[in-house]
Amino acid sequence: MADCLTLLRQYNLQKKEIVERDGLIIFDQTAWPGNAKTNYPSYRSGQAGLKEYYTLESLLFLLKNVSLSHPSYVAKAG
């Protein structure tokens, strides 16, 4: 089974539907919790020796809103 970041990438590149329901991110027959950590390190990763990783829902939010200007993106992210 592929990890959630790999599935997100594949579905995004292939323009397949990704469903968000009840706190889950659903890829066809596979579902992951939205708050699942991916293996994509965040910008702050490495500071003070702690590694942080983006969640699946935060990366999906980025993909869905990539065309927004930075101020609009930040406002929508709330």
Backbone torsions as a table, in degrees:
resi	resn	phi	psi	omega
1	MET	NA	137.3	179.6
2	ALA	-76.0	154.3	175.8
3	ASP	-76.2	166.0	-173.5
4	CYS	-65.6	-33.2	178.8
5	LEU	-67.9	-39.9	177.5
6	THR	-63.8	-43.6	177.9
7	LEU	-63.0	-42.9	178.9
8	LEU	-59.4	-44.8	179.5
9	ARG	-62.9	-48.7	-178.8
10	GLN	-60.6	-47.7	-178.3
11	TYR	-65.8	-36.8	178.7
12	ASN	-67.4	-46.8	-179.5
13	LEU	-64.6	-36.1	-178.9
14	GLN	-89.0	2.1	179.2
15	LYS	56.6	35.7	176.5
16	LYS	-83.8	154.4	-179.1
17	GLU	-71.2	133.5	173.7
18	ILE	-116.6	123.1	-175.1
19	VAL	-102.7	135.8	172.8
20	GLU	-111.0	120.7	-179.3
21	ARG	-153.9	131.7	175.5
22	ASP	52.9	40.8	178.1
23	GLY	78.5	6.6	179.8
24	LEU	-111.0	149.1	171.2
25	ILE	-107.6	119.8	-170.4
26	ILE	-112.3	124.2	175.8
27	PHE	-112.2	91.7	179.0
28	ASP	58.1	-105.5	-178.3
29	GLN	-98.7	2.6	-177.8
30	THR	-117.2	134.6	179.6
31	ALA	-129.1	144.3	176.8
32	TRP	-128.9	147.4	172.9
33	PRO	-63.0	142.3	179.7
34	GLY	-59.9	-30.8	-178.3
35	ASN	-88.2	11.4	177.8
36	ALA	-64.6	133.1	177.4
37	LYS	-75.8	135.7	174.9
38	THR	-92.8	179.1	175.6
39	ASN	-96.9	23.2	177.5
40	TYR	-96.8	110.0	-175.6
41	PRO	-69.5	143.3	178.3
42	SER	-79.7	165.6	-179.2
43	TYR	-57.2	-38.5	-178.1
44	ARG	-76.5	-6.4	-177.0
45	SER	-57.5	136.2	178.1
46	GLY	97.9	-19.3	176.8
47	GLN	-70.3	134.7	179.6
48	ALA	59.5	22.6	176.1
49	GLY	76.1	2.1	-179.6
50	LEU	-100.1	132.6	176.1
51	LYS	-96.5	132.9	175.4
52	GLU	-121.2	148.3	-178.2
53	TYR	-129.1	147.4	177.5
54	TYR	-68.1	147.9	174.7
55	THR	-85.0	161.3	178.6
56	LEU	-60.6	-43.1	-178.2
57	GLU	-66.8	-33.1	179.4
58	SER	-70.2	-37.2	177.7
59	LEU	-71.3	-36.5	176.2
60	LEU	-65.2	-40.1	176.6
61	PHE	-59.2	-44.4	178.2
62	LEU	-59.4	-47.7	-178.6
63	LEU	-62.2	-36.8	-179.5
64	LYS	-74.7	-19.6	-174.2
65	ASN	-124.3	20.5	-174.7
66	VAL	-62.8	-24.1	-177.4
67	SER	-82.6	-8.8	-179.6
68	LEU	-73.6	151.5	172.2
69	SER	-68.4	160.8	-177.6
70	HIS	-57.5	-48.2	178.9
71	PRO	-60.0	-39.1	178.9
72	SER	-67.6	-39.8	178.9
73	TYR	-61.8	-47.3	-179.1
74	VAL	-63.6	-41.4	179.1
75	ALA	-63.8	-41.6	-179.9
76	LYS	-69.5	-34.8	179.1
77	ALA	-67.4	-27.8	175.5
78	GLY	64.1	NA	NA
